[in-house]
Amino acid sequence: QITLNEVVSCLQEISGKDLKPIFGAVRPGDMPHSRADIQKITEKLNYEPIVNFKRGLEFVYNSFEEVRAEKA
């Protein structure tokens, strides 16, 4: 499980920016927890991820930065 604070911390490390999340009141439809479970695909197809969360987030961040730079 990865918390929102851990996501922010990873993004700070990746981007080099001082991000300050703003936490507000719970809104209708907000999900307090969300969990992905890959157990079934692991059992049936022997799938194992080769990229961890932080590396994947870094890849996505850098991809967005490249697109943003191309549009500038």
DSSP file with accessible surface (Angstrom, degrees, kcal/mol):
  #  RESIDUE AA STRUCTURE BP1 BP2  ACC     N-H-->O    O-->H-N    N-H-->O    O-->H-N    TCO  KAPPA ALPHA  PHI   PSI    X-CA   Y-CA   Z-CA
    1    1 A Q              0   0  151      0, 0.0     2,-0.5     0, 0.0    34,-0.1   0.000 360.0 360.0 360.0 136.6    0.0    0.0    0.0
    2    2 A I        -     0   0   80      4,-0.0     2,-0.1    51,-0.0     0, 0.0  -0.980 360.0-141.7-121.2 126.9    1.3    3.4   -0.9
    3    3 A T     >  -     0   0   63     -2,-0.5     4,-2.0     1,-0.1     3,-0.2  -0.408  24.6-112.6 -83.8 163.4   -0.1    6.5    0.8
    4    4 A L  H  > S+     0   0  107      1,-0.2     4,-2.6     2,-0.2     5,-0.2   0.894 119.7  56.1 -60.4 -38.5   -0.8    9.9   -0.8
    5    5 A N  H  > S+     0   0   97      1,-0.2     4,-2.4     2,-0.2    -1,-0.2   0.879 105.8  50.7 -63.2 -35.8    2.0   11.4    1.2
    6    6 A E  H  > S+     0   0   96      2,-0.2     4,-2.5     1,-0.2    -1,-0.2   0.886 108.8  51.6 -68.8 -37.0    4.4    8.8   -0.2
    7    7 A V  H  X S+     0   0   36     -4,-2.0     4,-2.7     2,-0.2    -2,-0.2   0.944 111.1  47.8 -62.7 -46.0    3.3    9.6   -3.7
    8    8 A V  H  X S+     0   0   22     -4,-2.6     4,-2.5     1,-0.2    -2,-0.2   0.930 110.9  51.3 -61.1 -43.5    4.0   13.3   -3.0
    9    9 A S  H  X S+     0   0   49     -4,-2.4     4,-2.1     1,-0.2    -1,-0.2   0.922 110.6  48.2 -60.8 -44.1    7.4   12.5   -1.5
   10   10 A C  H  X S+     0   0   20     -4,-2.5     4,-2.6     1,-0.2    -1,-0.2   0.922 111.2  50.6 -62.3 -43.7    8.3   10.4   -4.6
   11   11 A L  H  X S+     0   0   45     -4,-2.7     4,-2.9     1,-0.2     6,-0.4   0.872 108.1  53.4 -63.7 -35.6    7.2   13.2   -6.9
   12   12 A Q  H  X S+     0   0   56     -4,-2.5     4,-2.1    -5,-0.2     5,-0.3   0.929 111.5  45.2 -63.3 -45.2    9.2   15.7   -4.9
   13   13 A E  H  < S+     0   0  119     -4,-2.1    -2,-0.2     2,-0.2    -1,-0.2   0.911 117.4  44.4 -63.0 -44.3   12.3   13.6   -5.4
   14   14 A I  H  < S+     0   0   31     -4,-2.6    -2,-0.2     1,-0.2    -1,-0.2   0.923 123.4  33.8 -68.4 -44.7   11.7   13.0   -9.1
   15   15 A S  H  < S-     0   0   25     -4,-2.9    -2,-0.2    -5,-0.2    -1,-0.2   0.705  93.7-133.8 -87.7 -21.1   10.8   16.6   -9.9
   16   16 A G     <  +     0   0   69     -4,-2.1     2,-0.3    -5,-0.3    -3,-0.1   0.649  64.5 129.7  73.6  14.1   13.1   18.4   -7.5
   17   17 A K        -     0   0  101     -6,-0.4     2,-1.2    -5,-0.3    -1,-0.3  -0.736  66.7-121.8-104.4 150.7   10.1   20.6   -6.6
   18   18 A D        -     0   0  117     -2,-0.3     2,-0.4    -3,-0.1    -6,-0.0  -0.760  37.5-168.8 -90.0  93.2    8.8   21.5   -3.2
   19   19 A L        -     0   0   62     -2,-1.2    -7,-0.1   -11,-0.2    -8,-0.0  -0.697  10.8-166.8 -88.5 136.3    5.2   20.2   -3.4
   20   20 A K        -     0   0  149     -2,-0.4    -2,-0.0     2,-0.0    -1,-0.0  -0.898  13.8-146.8-124.1  99.9    2.8   21.1   -0.7
   21   21 A P        -     0   0   56      0, 0.0     2,-0.6     0, 0.0   -16,-0.0  -0.308   7.3-139.4 -64.9 148.5   -0.4   19.0   -0.9
   22   22 A I        -     0   0  163      2,-0.0     2,-0.6     0, 0.0    -2,-0.0  -0.959  14.4-158.8-110.5 116.7   -3.6   20.7    0.2
   23   23 A F        +     0   0  129     -2,-0.6     2,-0.2     3,-0.0     3,-0.1  -0.862  17.0 175.8 -99.3 123.5   -5.9   18.4    2.3
   24   24 A G        -     0   0   69     -2,-0.6     3,-0.1     1,-0.2    -2,-0.0  -0.531  38.9 -63.5-113.5-175.2   -9.5   19.4    2.4
   25   25 A A        -     0   0   88     -2,-0.2    -1,-0.2     1,-0.1     2,-0.1  -0.282  64.1 -89.6 -67.4 153.0  -12.7   17.9    3.8
   26   26 A V        -     0   0  129     -3,-0.1    -1,-0.1     1,-0.0     3,-0.0  -0.428  46.9-151.2 -62.9 136.3  -13.9   14.6    2.5
   27   27 A R    >   -     0   0  166     -2,-0.1     3,-2.3    -3,-0.1    -1,-0.0  -0.796  28.9 -84.8-110.0 156.6  -16.2   15.0   -0.4
   28   28 A P  T 3  S+     0   0  138      0, 0.0     3,-0.1     0, 0.0    -1,-0.1  -0.342 117.9  23.6 -57.8 133.1  -19.1   12.8   -1.6
   29   29 A G  T 3  S+     0   0   78      1,-0.3     2,-0.1    -3,-0.0    -3,-0.0   0.268  86.7 138.9  93.2 -13.4  -17.7   10.0   -3.8
   30   30 A D    <   -     0   0   65     -3,-2.3    -1,-0.3     1,-0.1     3,-0.1  -0.421  48.4-138.3 -62.9 140.7  -14.1   10.2   -2.3
   31   31 A M        -     0   0  139      1,-0.1     3,-0.1    -3,-0.1    -1,-0.1  -0.909   6.0-157.1-102.1 120.4  -12.6    6.8   -1.7
   32   32 A P  S    S+     0   0  116      0, 0.0     2,-0.3     0, 0.0    -1,-0.1   0.843  80.1  12.8 -66.8 -29.0  -10.8    6.5    1.6
   33   33 A H        -     0   0  120     -3,-0.1     2,-0.4     2,-0.0     0, 0.0  -0.998  60.7-173.0-146.3 145.0   -8.7    3.6    0.3
   34   34 A S        -     0   0   99     -2,-0.3     2,-0.4    -3,-0.1    -3,-0.0  -0.986  10.7-175.1-139.2 128.2   -8.0    2.1   -3.1
   35   35 A R        -     0   0  178     -2,-0.4     2,-0.4   -34,-0.1    -2,-0.0  -0.986  14.8-153.6-131.4 130.4   -6.0   -1.1   -3.5
   36   36 A A        -     0   0  102     -2,-0.4     2,-0.5     2,-0.0    -2,-0.0  -0.838  13.1-162.7 -96.2 136.1   -4.9   -2.9   -6.6
   37   37 A D        +     0   0  122     -2,-0.4     3,-0.3     1,-0.1     4,-0.2  -0.971  16.4 177.6-124.0 117.0   -4.4   -6.7   -6.2
   38   38 A I     >  +     0   0   74     -2,-0.5     4,-2.4     1,-0.2     5,-0.2   0.245  51.7 109.3-100.9  14.9   -2.3   -8.5   -8.8
   39   39 A Q  H  > S+     0   0  109      1,-0.2     4,-2.6     2,-0.2     5,-0.2   0.908  76.6  50.5 -57.9 -44.1   -2.6  -11.9   -7.0
   40   40 A K  H  > S+     0   0  148     -3,-0.3     4,-2.7     1,-0.2     5,-0.3   0.933 112.8  44.2 -64.3 -44.9   -4.9  -13.4   -9.6
   41   41 A I  H  > S+     0   0   72      1,-0.2     4,-2.2    -4,-0.2     6,-1.2   0.859 112.9  53.7 -69.5 -30.7   -2.8  -12.4  -12.6
   42   42 A T  H  X S+     0   0   32     -4,-2.4     4,-1.2     4,-0.2    -2,-0.2   0.936 113.6  42.1 -65.4 -44.3    0.3  -13.6  -10.8
   43   43 A E  H  < S+     0   0  120     -4,-2.6    -2,-0.2    -5,-0.2    -1,-0.2   0.916 122.2  37.6 -69.0 -44.3   -1.2  -17.0  -10.1
   44   44 A K  H  < S+     0   0  154     -4,-2.7    -2,-0.2    -5,-0.2    -3,-0.2   0.849 134.7  18.5 -81.1 -34.5   -2.8  -17.5  -13.6
   45   45 A L  H  < S-     0   0  125     -4,-2.2    -3,-0.2    -5,-0.3    -2,-0.2   0.310  95.8-119.7-120.5   5.8   -0.1  -16.0  -15.8
   46   46 A N     <  +     0   0  142     -4,-1.2     2,-0.3    -5,-0.2    -4,-0.2   0.841  51.9 173.2  56.2  34.4    3.0  -16.0  -13.5
   47   47 A Y        +     0   0  106     -6,-1.2    -1,-0.2    -9,-0.1    -2,-0.1  -0.559  12.4 174.2 -76.2 134.2    3.1  -12.2  -13.9
   48   48 A E        -     0   0  126     -2,-0.3     2,-0.0    -3,-0.1     0, 0.0  -0.980  32.6-118.8-137.3 126.5    5.6  -10.3  -11.8
   49   49 A P        -     0   0   63      0, 0.0     3,-0.1     0, 0.0     0, 0.0  -0.363  18.1-166.4 -63.5 143.7    6.1   -6.5  -12.3
   50   50 A I  S    S+     0   0  167      1,-0.1     2,-0.5     2,-0.1     0, 0.0   0.464  72.8  63.9-107.5  -6.6    9.6   -5.5  -13.3
   51   51 A V  S    S-     0   0   79      4,-0.0    -1,-0.1     3,-0.0     2,-0.0  -0.978  77.5-141.2-119.9 125.6    9.2   -1.8  -12.6
   52   52 A N     >  -     0   0  107     -2,-0.5     4,-2.5     1,-0.1     5,-0.2  -0.270  31.9 -97.4 -79.3 172.3    8.6   -0.7   -9.0
   53   53 A F  H  > S+     0   0   90      1,-0.2     4,-2.8     2,-0.2     5,-0.2   0.928 121.0  47.8 -57.3 -50.2    6.2    2.2   -8.2
   54   54 A K  H  > S+     0   0   80      1,-0.2     4,-2.5     2,-0.2    -1,-0.2   0.924 113.1  47.7 -61.9 -43.1    8.8    4.9   -7.9
   55   55 A R  H  > S+     0   0  122      2,-0.2     4,-2.2     1,-0.2    -1,-0.2   0.909 113.0  49.2 -65.3 -40.0   10.5    4.0  -11.2
   56   56 A G  H  X S+     0   0   24     -4,-2.5     4,-2.4     2,-0.2    -2,-0.2   0.920 111.1  49.3 -64.4 -41.9    7.1    3.8  -12.9
   57   57 A L  H  X S+     0   0   33     -4,-2.8     4,-2.9    -5,-0.2    -2,-0.2   0.908 109.9  52.1 -63.9 -39.3    6.2    7.2  -11.5
   58   58 A E  H  X S+     0   0   69     -4,-2.5     4,-2.7    -5,-0.2     5,-0.2   0.919 109.2  49.9 -62.6 -42.4    9.5    8.6  -12.7
   59   59 A F  H  X S+     0   0  131     -4,-2.2     4,-2.2     2,-0.2    -2,-0.2   0.937 113.0  45.8 -62.0 -46.2    8.9    7.3  -16.2
   60   60 A V  H  X S+     0   0   69     -4,-2.4     4,-2.5     2,-0.2     5,-0.2   0.937 113.3  49.9 -64.1 -45.4    5.4    8.8  -16.4
   61   61 A Y  H  X S+     0   0   43     -4,-2.9     4,-2.4     1,-0.2    -2,-0.2   0.944 112.1  47.0 -59.0 -48.3    6.6   12.2  -15.0
   62   62 A N  H  X S+     0   0   63     -4,-2.7     4,-2.3     1,-0.2    -1,-0.2   0.875 110.1  53.8 -64.2 -35.8    9.5   12.4  -17.5
   63   63 A S  H  X S+     0   0   40     -4,-2.2     4,-2.1    -5,-0.2    -1,-0.2   0.932 110.1  46.9 -63.3 -45.2    7.2   11.4  -20.3
   64   64 A F  H  X S+     0   0  141     -4,-2.5     4,-2.7     1,-0.2    -2,-0.2   0.894 110.8  52.6 -63.8 -39.4    4.8   14.3  -19.4
   65   65 A E  H  X S+     0   0   54     -4,-2.4     4,-2.4    -5,-0.2    -1,-0.2   0.896 108.0  51.1 -63.5 -39.3    7.7   16.7  -19.1
   66   66 A E  H  X S+     0   0  121     -4,-2.3     4,-2.1     2,-0.2    -2,-0.2   0.926 111.8  46.7 -63.3 -44.8    8.9   15.7  -22.6
   67   67 A V  H  X S+     0   0   66     -4,-2.1     4,-1.6     2,-0.2    -2,-0.2   0.925 112.4  50.5 -63.5 -43.5    5.5   16.3  -24.1
   68   68 A R  H  X S+     0   0  143     -4,-2.7     4,-0.9     1,-0.2    -2,-0.2   0.916 110.1  49.9 -62.7 -39.6    5.2   19.6  -22.2
   69   69 A A  H  < S+     0   0   69     -4,-2.4     3,-0.4     1,-0.2    -1,-0.2   0.875 107.9  53.7 -67.0 -37.0    8.6   20.8  -23.5
   70   70 A E  H  < S+     0   0  154     -4,-2.1    -1,-0.2     1,-0.2    -2,-0.2   0.835 109.5  48.6 -66.5 -31.2    7.6   19.8  -27.1
   71   71 A K  H  <        0   0  176     -4,-1.6    -1,-0.2    -5,-0.1    -2,-0.2   0.637 360.0 360.0 -82.5 -15.5    4.5   22.0  -26.8
   72   72 A A     <        0   0  120     -4,-0.9    -3,-0.0    -3,-0.4    -4,-0.0  -0.226 360.0 360.0 -74.9 360.0    6.4   25.0  -25.4
